[in-house]
Amino acid sequence: MSESKKIITSGMRPTGSLHLGNIFGALHNWIKLQEKYTCFYFIVDWHSLTTPGFGDAVGYENTKGLQNNIKQMVIDWIAGGLDPKKCTIFVQSHVPEVAELYLLLSMITPLGWLERNPTYREMLKDYKIEYPTYGLLGYPTLQAADILAYKGNYVPVGKDQESHVNLSRDIAGRFNNLYQKNVFPLPEVLMTEVPKIPGTDDVNKKMSKSAGNYIALIHSEQETLDRIKSMFTDPVKIRKTDQGHPDGCVVFAFHKIYNQEAVTVVRQECEEGSRGCVDCKMQLAQKMNQALKPIRDKRKELEQQTDLIYDILSSGANQAQKVAQATLSEVKDVMNLTRKK
């Protein structure tokens, strides 16, 4: 298979409008990949039901915002640069063949593989889950089905998610070995350069919605300014003339992203005590809002085109389903499952 025909699969949980961490962590890479590969990008609504949810977050105990979250996420994907003519965009649950493949893969996935999965233990701790569900334990098998239904060759992830892909690879390899046929390619990690996007509260924390330390595409320019104003700065730089330490400052971290041409000057002025924190934040807000304006303008247009959004999802699901149906048919054949007459 030529490199141009290699298949990329990747998804996001339906958390609603993207924040800057999502954009730099995944979306920018997806946009580049759609130019070179056959890409399947999907919103993993089933995965969102593997955890209980908390606050406004979607989970099996709180599904109220699920539909709107899906819509807002797709709007941001397209406004941000994903092109439905260059990639397949859809919702995970709109391809029921994935659920059936998940069931069949679960038959051959050793329980120990799932129990030893480090992400499983982390999620139990992070979500404070007292009674784990079968869905949460089987999360990696569903993830494998997401990849293998489309015979994905590569999965773009950061270093911290490499183990997820490796487990999918193990499941694919076990299936091929059991049934003595290479039904599935062995998916590989496509390691991506993911810049660390800090939260608005601490340069050492990741931006996330659950922590509330984020700036989203859906935010207005004023909301963006307000969140930048609230950013934590160097505690020893009380007055403008005090010497600052930019490397420990969240504001400076974002200057390195949105004000690259002036970052040397920003550093120098901070360190020598000729730049005040208020002015520094105002300059950052101007640069950030300027950079985000074209995407925000596009998302405003798309918000008025609900039919277009759902047409894109429907078309994408139809394309994905054709591929998944062919894969599932092959899987059933090698497993000697009977067909309905």
ABEGO torsion letter per residue (X at the ends): XBAAABBBBBBBBBAEBBBAAAAAAAAAAAAAAAAABBBBBBBBAAAAAABAEBEABBBAABAAAAAAAAAAAAAAAAAAGBBAAABBBBBAAABAAAAAAAAAAAAABBAAAAAABAAAAAAAAAAGBABBBAAAAAAAAAAAAAAAAAGBABBBBBAAAAAAAAAAAAAAAAAAAAAGBBABBBBBBBBBBBBBBBBAABAABBBBAAAGBBBBAABBAAAAAAAAAABBBBAABABAABBBBAAABAAAAAAAAAAAAAAAAAAAAAAAGABBAAAAAAAAAAAAAAAAAAAAAAAAAAAABAAAAAAAAAAAAAAAAAAAAAAAAAAAAAAGBBBBX
